[in-house]
Amino acid sequence: MKAIELLAIAAMVSPIVALQAQERVHSPGAVERPLVDDEASAREHVAPEPPTLTMPDLSHREMVDTMAMDDQQPYHRVQIDRLEWQRADSTSAVAWEGQAFWGGDLNKLGLKSEGDAARRRVEDARLELVWDRVIARWWSAQIGLRHDWGEGPTRDWLAIGTQGLAPYFFDVDVTAYLGEGGRTAARLSADMDVLLTQRLILRPQAEINAYGKDDPARRLMSGVSDVDLGLRLRYEIRREAAPYVGVSWISTLGRTADLRRQRGEDSAEWNLVAGFRFIF
């Protein structure tokens, strides 16, 4: 009896199912849905077999060479912060400032330079070769040699200092120098980036130099000798390349300013600047 009932129900349902299938096929815009193979779907979602390749036992040196994950991978960076033309009154000059580093995250060899040239000759420039060692988060200690050239005799110094990121995102570089004949000097520079937009950046900058002994041959006297304040607005075409314009005020101070005035030179001047900053 039950078999007869099941046959009757199947006979009633079959025409309905066939009609629905026909409507799906012939109705406008209908999308035919394929039947789902539950077994195939289950197979596709099964996790793959675990890898059979295993790493052999490695020494620390072999692990370092294989994984390169212990901060010893060397890298290099060259950053020219200022390569610019300066205009003051009726005279013009070319100035530069930059640094390059090669090494790892903890120890690097660095090269720093700054100077200016006018009338086809270098007026004042410095070049430093330093070893840089990280001593704290955001800070490193530096020791090396400095060479000055330009107007007057050249000077050589032993350099000891620190460089890093101070609170409020100030990049700070403080260095003390010990030179021949008991000469001493100190240099402090600081700058920061103020983002007006993601590409338009305003950069205030300050630098102060001081000397422990008179050096009239290089037009420098003891005490705080000069200060350089600048404000530059750059547009980053990309992170590594950015033209800029700005102004700078350079002034000699104290006895150095008196010496310049006695020689008929200006003790302070304003400069219009335009230049390029690049990193590679």
C-alpha positions in Angstrom: 0.0 0.0 0.0 2.8 2.4 0.9 4.5 1.7 -2.4 1.4 2.6 -4.3 1.1 5.9 -2.3 4.8 6.8 -3.1 4.2 6.1 -6.8 1.2 8.3 -6.8 3.0 11.2 -5.1 5.9 10.9 -7.6 3.5 11.0 -10.5 2.0 14.2 -9.2 5.3 15.9 -8.5 7.1 15.0 -11.7 5.1 17.3 -14.1 5.5 20.2 -11.7 9.3 19.8 -11.6 9.5 19.4 -15.3 7.4 22.5 -15.9 9.6 24.6 -13.5 12.7 23.4 -15.3 11.2 24.4 -18.7 10.3 27.8 -17.4 13.8 28.4 -16.2 15.2 27.5 -19.6 12.8 29.5 -21.7 12.1 32.5 -19.5 13.9 35.8 -20.5 17.0 36.6 -18.5 17.0 33.3 -16.7 20.4 31.9 -15.6 20.8 28.1 -15.5 22.3 26.9 -12.3 24.4 23.8 -12.5 23.7 21.0 -10.1 26.0 21.1 -7.1 28.2 18.1 -6.5 28.6 18.0 -2.8 31.3 15.5 -2.9 33.4 17.5 -5.4 32.9 20.7 -3.3 34.0 18.9 -0.2 37.1 17.7 -2.0 38.0 21.3 -3.2 37.9 22.6 0.4 40.1 20.0 2.0 43.4 21.4 3.3 46.4 20.3 1.3 48.8 17.8 2.7 51.5 19.2 5.0 54.9 19.9 3.2 57.3 17.0 3.3 60.4 19.2 2.9 62.0 20.0 6.2 64.9 22.4 7.0 68.1 20.7 8.1 69.9 21.7 11.2 71.6 25.0 10.6 74.3 26.9 12.5 73.6 30.5 13.5 75.7 31.8 10.6 73.9 29.5 8.1 70.5 30.6 9.5 71.6 34.3 9.1 72.6 33.7 5.5 69.5 31.7 4.7 66.8 33.9 6.4 68.6 37.3 6.4 66.5 38.2 9.5 69.0 39.4 12.1 69.4 43.1 10.9 72.8 42.5 9.4 71.8 42.9 5.8 73.8 45.9 4.5 72.1 48.7 2.6 73.0 52.2 1.3 71.3 55.6 1.2 72.4 58.9 -0.4 70.3 61.9 0.7 71.1 65.4 -0.7 68.9 67.7 1.4 70.1 70.9 -0.3 71.5 71.5 -3.8 70.5 75.1 -4.3 71.1 78.4 -6.0 71.3 81.4 -3.6 70.8 85.0 -4.4 71.7 87.9 -2.0 71.7 91.5 -3.2 73.8 91.4 -6.4 75.7 88.2 -5.8 74.8 84.6 -6.2 76.2 81.3 -4.9 75.7 77.6 -5.0 75.3 75.7 -1.8 74.9 72.0 -0.9 74.3 69.8 2.1 73.9 66.0 2.2 74.9 62.7 3.6 75.4 59.1 2.6 75.5 55.9 4.6 76.4 52.3 4.0 76.0 49.4 6.4 73.5 47.6 8.6 70.8 48.7 11.0 73.3 49.0 14.0 76.6 50.0 12.4 77.1 52.2 9.4 79.8 54.1 7.6 78.7 57.7 6.9 79.9 60.6 4.7 78.5 64.1 5.4 79.3 67.3 3.5 78.1 71.0 3.5 79.4 74.1 1.8 79.0 76.9 -0.7 80.8 78.3 -3.7 80.7 81.7 -5.4 82.6 83.3 -8.2 83.8 79.8 -9.3 85.5 79.0 -6.1 84.6 77.3 -2.8 84.2 79.8 0.0 83.6 77.4 2.9 83.0 73.7 3.0 83.4 70.7 5.3 83.5 66.9 4.7 83.1 64.3 7.5 83.8 60.6 7.4 82.1 59.0 10.5 81.3 55.6 11.9 77.7 55.5 13.1 76.5 53.2 15.9 72.9 53.0 17.2 72.8 53.6 20.9 69.1 54.1 21.6 65.8 54.1 19.8 66.0 56.9 17.2 69.5 57.9 18.2 73.1 57.0 17.1 76.6 58.0 18.2 79.1 59.0 15.6 82.9 59.3 15.6 85.2 60.2 12.7 87.2 62.9 11.0 86.3 66.3 9.5 88.2 68.3 6.8 87.5 72.0 6.2 88.6 73.8 3.1 87.8 77.0 1.2 89.1 80.5 1.9 92.1 80.3 4.1 94.1 77.3 5.2 92.6 73.8 5.5 91.7 72.4 8.9 91.4 68.8 10.1 89.3 67.7 13.2 88.4 64.7 15.2 84.6 64.5 15.4 82.5 63.0 18.1 78.7 63.5 18.2 75.2 62.2 18.1 72.4 62.3 15.5 68.7 61.3 15.9 65.1 62.2 16.1 64.1 64.5 19.0 60.6 64.9 20.4 58.1 66.6 18.1 60.0 65.1 15.1 63.0 67.4 15.1 66.0 65.9 13.3 69.0 66.9 15.4 72.7 66.6 14.8 75.2 67.7 17.5 78.9 67.3 17.1 82.0 68.4 19.0 85.4 68.7 17.3 89.0 68.6 18.4 91.6 70.1 16.0 95.3 70.6 15.7 96.9 73.2 18.0 94.3 72.7 20.7 91.5 74.0 18.5 87.9 73.1 19.5 84.6 73.6 17.8 80.9 72.6 18.1 78.1 72.4 15.6 74.3 72.1 16.3 71.8 71.7 13.5 68.0 70.9 13.7 65.2 70.7 11.2 61.8 69.2 10.8 59.1 68.6 8.1 55.7 70.2 8.4 53.3 68.4 6.0 50.9 71.0 4.5 49.7 68.2 2.2 51.1 64.8 1.4 53.3 66.3 -1.3 53.7 70.0 -0.2 56.1 70.2 2.8 57.5 73.2 4.7 60.9 72.7 6.3 62.3 75.1 8.9 66.0 74.6 9.6 68.6 76.1 12.0 72.4 75.7 12.4 74.8 77.2 14.9 78.6 77.0 15.0 81.0 77.8 17.8 84.8 77.8 18.1 87.1 77.7 21.1 90.1 79.6 19.7 90.6 82.5 17.3 91.3 81.6 13.7 91.6 84.9 11.8 93.1 83.1 8.8 89.7 81.5 8.2 87.8 84.6 9.4 86.6 82.9 12.6 86.9 84.1 16.2 86.2 82.3 19.5 82.7 82.0 20.7 79.5 81.5 18.8 80.6 82.4 15.3 77.5 82.2 13.0 73.9 81.1 12.7 72.0 79.9 9.6 68.2 80.0 9.7 66.2 78.8 6.7 62.6 78.1 5.6 62.1 76.0 2.5 58.9 74.8 0.8 59.3 71.7 -1.4 56.9 69.7 -3.6 57.6 66.0 -3.7 57.1 64.8 -7.2 57.9 61.5 -5.6 59.4 60.7 -2.2 62.9 60.7 -3.7 62.7 63.9 -5.8 61.5 67.3 -4.7 62.2 70.8 -6.0 61.9 73.6 -3.5 62.0 77.4 -3.0 62.6 79.4 0.2 64.6 82.0 2.1 67.6 81.8 4.5 69.2 84.3 6.9 72.9 83.8 7.6 74.6 86.0 10.2 77.9 86.0 11.9 77.9 86.8 15.7 80.1 88.2 18.4 83.8 88.8 17.6 83.5 87.0 14.3 81.0 89.6 13.2 83.3 92.4 14.4 86.1 90.9 12.3 84.0 90.8 9.2 82.9 94.4 9.6 86.5 95.5 10.1 87.2 93.9 6.7 84.4 95.7 5.1 82.2 92.6 4.8 78.5 92.3 5.7 77.9 90.5 9.0 74.4 89.2 7.9 72.5 88.6 4.7 69.2 87.4 3.4 69.1 84.9 0.6 66.4 83.8 -1.8 67.0 80.1 -2.6 65.8 77.6 -5.1 67.0 74.0 -5.4 66.4 70.3 -5.5 66.3 67.6 -2.8 66.8 64.0 -3.8 67.3 60.5 -2.3 68.7 57.4 -3.9 
